Every structure is written in C-alpha cells, then in structure tokens.
Amino acid sequence: MSLSEETYEQSASQALDVADVMRALVLDGVGFEKLRIARIPTPRPGPRQIVARVDAAGICTSLIKLVEQGPAHRFLYGWDIARYPLILGDEGSVTLVQVGEELSERYRPGQRYVIQPAVDHPPINHCERYRDGGRGIDKIAVGYTLPGHLAEYILVTEEVLAAGCLMPMPDESLPHAHAALAEPFSCVVSAQDHHLHLAQQSPSAARGVLKGLKPGGVTVIIGSGAMGRMHVDLALSYRPRAIIAADLIKERLELVRQLFAERAEALGVALHTVDPAEASIQALLDELTGSRGADDVIVAVGSRQAIETAQHYTGRGAVLNLFGGLKSGEDIVGLDTGIVHYEETNVTGSSGGSPWDVARTLELMATGEIDAGKHISRVGDLDHAVEFLEMVKAQRIDGKAVVYPHRRSGEMLTIPSWSSQDERAYLQAGRSGPWH
C-alpha cells in the first residue's frame, strides 16, 4: 500500500475522530516575538464549510512581510490581530476530514486537495472584523484573514469554495510536500503563460499567437535563486533549444547544473550557466543566436540594474518578463523604447497565480514535467516553522522549506532534494507522533 493510499484510508476511517485541540502557528502582533506555536481549538465545519488535515505546508517568504507589518499589511483590511490572531501559512496540501452537511454530495473525507490562497471573493465570514464591515473588499487570502496551513487542521471556508480555490489532486500518489509547493510554482506557471509571441507564416498571412516560451527558441533567466530555478524547471517543459541561467552567486549556478543538466541534455536543451561578473551574457547570446537576441527573457530577481540590462538581451518579437518585483519607491526603471517600437518586444509581468495555474501546476507535477522535490532544501515539523521563517529572512535557506504539521520528531533536515520515497520514510519514522 502506498503512502497516499494509507493516509487516505486513515482519513476516511477517522473522519469524525478529530482532536478537540490542535497546534497552529499564530500571529497576534507585530514582529517575530508575536509569533508562536499555540494550542487552539480545532475548527468544526459549518454547513457549507470543510475541515481538512494539513498534510504538508510550505514556508513562504511573503509571510515575513506579514509578520513585520502586522495589522498594517494591505491584505488585512483593518483586521485587529491582537483580538483575532491569525493562523499563518499560504502554501499547503490537505486531506478532507469533516465535510459540512450541505456539501456532503460534492465532497467526502479522504479526498486530497490544494488550496489556492489568493481568494478573489468578498468576505462572507466575520465581516465585522474588517474595515467598514468589509465593504469594497474583493480579494482576501488564506493564511491572512482566512485560516492558514501552518496548523494541524485548516478550516476551508465558503469564500474559498465560492472562488473555486479548492483544487483536486490529479494523482493521489503525488507527495504531500510536492503538492504543497503548487502555490509558488503556480506563480511561475502564470508568468510564463503571459509570454505571447506573434508569428506569420508569410508576410501576407494573418498573425497568429503562440502562448508561452518559444519552443526551439533561446530563453534567458536572470536570477537563479529559488524562484529562478523554478523558472528553469518549467522552461524545460517548453523545449527551447537553449536556456541561459545567470546569477552572481556561483553556488546557485552549480545548483542549477546539479538539478537540471541531466534532464536538459535528455530533452536536447543546451543549458548554460553564467556569472555576469566573469562572463558576458551578451557574448554567449550572440554566439547562440547569430546576434539576433533571445526569444524570451525572464528577470527573476528584484533588481533595477538587472531589468535595465536584460532588456537588451531581447531579439525581434521577443518577450521581456519582469517577474522580480521592486520595492515601492525604487520601481521606476529606464526602458529603451526602441526595443518596443522598432524590435516589437513585448514587456509583461505577473503577480501570483490563479486557480487554473494551481491546477496546471499539479498536472505538470503529476506528468513529471516539473519536479517539485528538486526545490525542497529543508524539511521539519510545525515546531520548526518560526526558525525556518527566521532563516528565510536571514537568507540562510536557498530553496523551499516544508513542514509536516502532524509529525513530531524535533528533527530538522537539510537535503539536496525530496522524493516520494524520502517522504514515505520520513513519515513512517515519525509515527510515534500523532497522525490523526
């Protein structure tokens, strides 16, 4: 019996046997000193709500901004977190354990899902806790004013369901930790889906539109951190003839080679890594393209200089994607309008993913087109969540950290990657802890 089959049966058989108290990562003020693992009542579902067990949860860098800003964060809309503390965690994979009576024909205990945390829907619950009773709010978020994944159980509310944000798992064998990374990966899927190339079979033919990275083209990805490596992973699925990954940190470039060189070779994609301080990206591009420039350029780092330099890597009809956001007040950059006007370069960007992007990500994971396990570098228990966040803030984690809320071992792992076999062994070894 596989891990997913076993935990699926446990969920179904224990659907009504959920502990009255659970552990959760709670924020009730500003700063890390207001962040703690607390024992709180386990939620019970209303008629149109669901309670799910959190099987794995990712540690997202966006949580640092929430912790540091507290009630001033723009997604809280006046919510008093001292009076109504938040359960954090916008990344995770879950298994349903209790289903509200009005939803029993559509959902059942044991089913596995991923929740898209960006909920495009006005608040339904606790409107009185929002500024002006929630009037004018059209987007809320899981792990902010809606309960988050860094807990043993999560309440899936009416807003999540109404916005279509509960996404079914396409393959029950998909590891919990891999599925938990569907949200950050969905941002990359959305970004590359924004690439639009116009093409004509002849000068007299109508223009067609090619969506995504150009197959057989040349892609440049500036920044090889955690999100940049996700871009490399997904870019391979488009089968460009060459990918250039650039970064000023040599260890990141070495990691790109370790993780993707073998797969790139098998797909017939030439993978190049470049440190711009030591070698010229432009010279390599000229060699690869006959000085015609790249077809797709993705700036996966928040750097004004990187953006202003990367625009000149584009060829005629190329796409320049400004994926890495800049700080407010530092987000005005110099743009050579000639590349837009004369070279017909499309400049695009995106922020976050939609439910479709999460579903597409899960599909790509299930078919092996992307491997989320290659992006996991730390694994631990819920008790490690605060330490992981502090490590992320201090830039001491290069990759994603994942916690298993129901496992209690005190063991924090540093790993090169994380497979389904690794997860199975880790959970089996931790069975002395509660796996409700």
N, C-alpha and C positions, 0 to 999 in steps of 0.2 A: 504493500500500500504506500502510495506517495505521501509526501508531507502535506500537500494541499488536500488530498482525499481524506487524510486522517483528521486534520484540523477542521475540515468541512463537516465530517461526521460528528466531531465533538461539539461544534457549534449548533448543529441541528438538534442533537440529543440534549444539550444544556440550554436551550433557548429560553427557558423560564427559570433557570438557575443561575442568576447573575448576582454577584455580591452586592450588598447594600452600600458599601463604601468602596471607592476607588482612589487611586493615586493620579495626580494630574500636575502639570507644570502651570503654575498660576502666577499672574502678574497683577499687583494691586497698587502700583505706584510707578514712579519714575526711577529708572536705574536698576542695575543688576541686584542691588541689595533688596529690591522689592520683588524679586523673582525667586520662587521656591517650589519644591515638590510638596504638595499638600494632599491630605486625605479629605475627600469631599464626598457628598452623597452621589451615588451612581444615578445617572438620569434614567427616568422612565418615560416611555413614549406616550404622547398624546394620540388621539385617534388618527391623525394624519402625520405622524412622526415615526421615526425608526431609531432604535438604539443599535449601534454596531460596535463590535470589538475592534480595537485598533491593533492590527497585526504588526505593522511597522510604520515608523514615522521618520521623515527626513528633517534635517536641521537646515533651515533656510536663512540666508544672510539678511533677508528683509526683516526678520524678527529683531535684529539688532536695532534698527531704526524704531521699531515699535517699543522696545524696552527703553530706549534712550529718550523718546519723546513722550511716552505715556499718553495721557488724555489729549495732548496737543496733536497727536497723529491724525492725519486727514481722514482716515477710514473709520475713526471712532465717532465722529459727528457729535461731540459733546458728551459721550458716554462717561459716567463717573466710575472709573475703575477702582477707586478706593472703596466705594459702596458696592459695586458689582464687578468683582475681579474677573479678569479674562483667563480663559483656558487657551494657551497658545498652540501653534502648530498648523501650518497651512499645507503640509505635504504628508501624505499617508496612504495606506491601503487598509481596507476594512472588511470585516465579515459581519453580516447582519445577524443579530441575536434575538431581538424583540421587535415586532412589527405592529404598528397601530392598527386597530380593528378595521378602519376604513381603507387600509392599504393591503389587507391580507390576500386579496385576489391577485395582486400585482407583484408583491414581494414575499419572500419566505426566509426564515432563518437558515443560515448556511451559505447563502449566496455571497459572492465576493464582488467588491466594487472599489472604485477610486472616486474620490470627490474632487471636482474642480472647485478650488476655493474662492475664485472670483465670481461672486453670485450677482448676476445682473438682474436684480429684482428689488423692489422696495421692501423695507422691513415689515413683517407680519407680526412677529412676536416682540413684546416689550417696547412698543413704540414710545411709551412714556419715558424711556431711558435715553432717547435720542433728543438732540436739539430740535425744538419746535415740533415735538411729537413725531419726528421722522419725516415731516413734510419736505418734499423736494429731494429726498434721498432715493436714488435709483440703482445703487450698487453697494452691497455690503460684502463681507468676507468671512470665510471660515478661518478660525484662529485669531480673529479680531473680535467683533461683537457677536459672531456666531461661535459656538463651541469648537475647539481645535483638536488636532490629532495627538498632541503630546499628553496623552492620558490613556488609561486602560480602556475606556469606552468613550464613544462620541455620540452625541445626540444629533441626528440628521433631521433638520427642521423643515417646515413647509416651504421656506424660501428656497432651500437647496433643491427640493423636488420640483417646485414651480419653474425654476430657471433651467431645468434639465441638466443639473450638475452632478447627478449620481450616475456614474458611468460604469456599466457592467464589465467584468473581466472577460476578455475574449478567449482566454485559455486558463483553465483552473490550475495548470501546473506552473504558471508564472510565479516566480519567487515573490514573497511579500515585499522584500526590500527593493526589488527592481520596480515593482508596481508603485511603490511609494515615491519613486523619482519621476513618475509620469508628469507631475505638475511642472518641475523645472524643465524637463525635456520638451513639454508642450510649448514652452516659450520659444524654444529653438525651432520646433516644427512650424509654429506660426510665422517666425521671422523668415525662414527660407521659403515658406509658402507665399510670402509677399514679393518674391522675385518674379517679375514679369518681363519676358523678352518678346519683342516684336520681331516677326520674321516674314519675309516674302519669298516665294518660290521663284519669282521673276519680278523685274521692275514693274510689269503691268499687272501683276497679281495682287489681290487684296492681302492686307496684312493679317497674319494670324498671331495668336498669343500663346506663348509657351510659359507655363507657370512652374516656378521652382528654379533650382540651379540648372544651368545648361548642360545636358548630357554631352559628353565629348568635349566640353569646354575646359577652361582653366579657372579655378577658384582660389582666391587668396583669403585667408582668415588671419586677421591681425589680433593677437592675444591668444595664448594657449593655456589660460587658466581653466578652472572647472567648466565654465560655460563655453569657452573657446574649444575645448576638447569635445564637448557635446556637439558643437557645430561640425567639427571634423568627422565625428562618428556619423552624423546624419548626412553630411555632404557625400560620403561614400555611397550612400544608397541611390544617389542621382547619377552615379557613374561618370563623373568628369574624367578627362584624360589625365589631369594633373591637379594636385592640391598643394598650395604653399601655406604652411603654418608658420607664423612668425611670433617671436617673443624675445624679450630682453633677458629672460631668466632661463639659463641653459637647462636646469633640471626639468622645467616644463617641456622643453623641446625633446629632451630624452624620453620623457614620459609619453609624449605623442608617438615617438618611434616605437617604444615598447608596446604600446597598446594597439597601434593601428597599422604598423608597417607590413606585417604578415598578411592581414586582411586586404590591405590596399594592393599588394602585389598579386594576390589571388584574383582580385577584381580587375586587374590590368590598369590600376590607377597609380600614377607616379606621385609618391608622397615626398615632398621636400620640406625640410625644417630650416628656418633661417633666423639667426640672431642679427637684427639690423645694425647692431653696433660693430659687427665684424664682417658682414657681407651685405651686398646690395640686393634688395628685393627687386628693384627695377631691372638690374642687370640679368637676374635669373628670369624674370618675366620676358624680357626682350629675347633671351635665348629660347625660351619655350614657345613663344608666340610669334617670332619674327618681328618683334617690336610693335605688334598690334594691340597689346594690352590684355588684361584679364576680362573674362566674361562676367564674373561675379566676385565682388569684394565685400567682405563682412568685417566690420570693425567691432570686435567682441571685447573691447576694453574702453573704459570711460576716460578717454584722453583726447583733449583738443588737438594736440600735435599729431596723434595717430590719425585722426579724421582728416586733418588738413593735408597730411602726406598721402594717405590711402586714396584720396580722390584721383590722384594722378596715376594710379595703377590701372584704372579702368580703360577698356578699349571701347570702340564704337558700339553703341547699343547695349553697353554693359549695365549692370545693376550695382549700385553702391548702397549697402545696408548699414545704417548707423545703429547697431544693436546695443552697444555700451552707452548707457546714459551718462550725461554730465551733470554736475552739481548745479543747482539753481544759482544764477549769477555768473556762472562760468560756461554757460551753454551757447554762447554766440561764437561761431567759428567762421573762418574765411572760406568762401566757396568760389572756385573758379567757374563762373557761369558759362564759360566757353565749352566746358565739357558737357554741360547740359544742352546748350544751344546748338553747338556745331557737331558734337560727338554723340548727341542723343542719349546721354547717360541718364538712367532713372535713379533717383535718390529716394530711398524708402527707409522705413523703420517700423518697429512694433514694440508693444509693451504687454507682456503676458500672453496667455493663450485662452482659447475658448473651449467649451465642452468638446467641440469637434476635434480640436487639437489634442486634447487628452485622449479621446477615443483613437485617433490616428496614431498617437504615441504608443498606446497599448497594443495596437495592431502591429506596428513595426517591431515592438519587443517580442511579440508572440511569433512573428515570422523570422526573427533573427536578424533583421536588417539593422537594428541597433542593439547594443549590449549594455544595459544599464549597470551591470556588475563591474564594468571597467571603470566606472566613475565613482565607485564607493571606496573610500580610503580609511574610514573609521566606522566601527560598529560597537554598540554598547547597550546598556539598559536605560530606562527612563531616568534613573538617578544620575546619569551622565549628561543629561540634556543641558544643564546650566554650564557645565565645564566645556562641553562641545561649543556652545554659543560663545563663550569667552575665548576659546581657541580660534574660532572663525573670526571674531573681532580682531584678534591679535595676528591674524593671517598665519596661523600655525597649522592650518589644515588646507592642503591643496587637493581638493576633491570633495565628495559629499560624505557627511556623517549620517548614519541611520541608527535609530534606537528601536528596540523591541520592548514595548511597554509592559508586557506580561512576563518578561524574563528577569530574574533577579540573581545575578551571579557576582556583581561587583567587578566584572572583568570588562575592560575596555580594550578592543583590538585595533591594531594598526595593520592594514592589509593592502596588498597591491591590487586586488580585485575581489569580487564577492560573487560566487556562483550559487546555483540552486543546491549543489551538494554541500557547499560551505554553510548555507543557511540551515539545511536539514540537520547537519551535525551539531551546529550551534544550539539549535532549539532542543534537540534531543538531550544534549549535555546539560541543559538548563531546566530539565523537567522537575527538579526539586522545588522550583518556584511555581507560583500559581499560573496556570494556563487555562483560564476559565472558559 
